[in-house]
């Protein structure tokens, strides 16, 4: 509990810093207009959905503790 204020500060700073998704969306909107941004926005939303689904189903814990499960699900190079 002694480090909780540091955690809150770091969480606050992280929320304020725009990530690559925000930068990509702004770049696409300036370059291609509103219609050109929808693909990126949908991709970011789908990625967030996948991360939330993995977190809520505890698949992340399984992947972190099982080398076999991680090996089966990790992307393969060149395929």
RAVEN-V321679 format. One record per backbone hydrogen bond with DSSP energy under -0.5 kcal/mol. CO is the residue of the C=O (numbers start at 1). NH is the residue of the N-H. Records with the same first field share a line. If there is no record, write none. Layout:
CO->NH  NH
This chain:
1->4
3->7
4->8
5->9
6->10
7->11
8->12
9->13
10->14
11->15
12->16
13->17
19->23
20->24
21->25
22->26
23->27
24->28
25->29
26->30
27->31
28->32  33
29->33
32->36
33->37
34->37  38
35->38
37->41
38->42
39->43
40->44
41->45
42->46
43->47
44->48
45->49
46->50
47->51
48->52
49->53
50->54
51->55
52->56
53->57
54->59  60
55->58
58->62
59->63
60->64
61->65
62->66
65->67
66->70
67->71
68->72
69->73
70->74
76->79
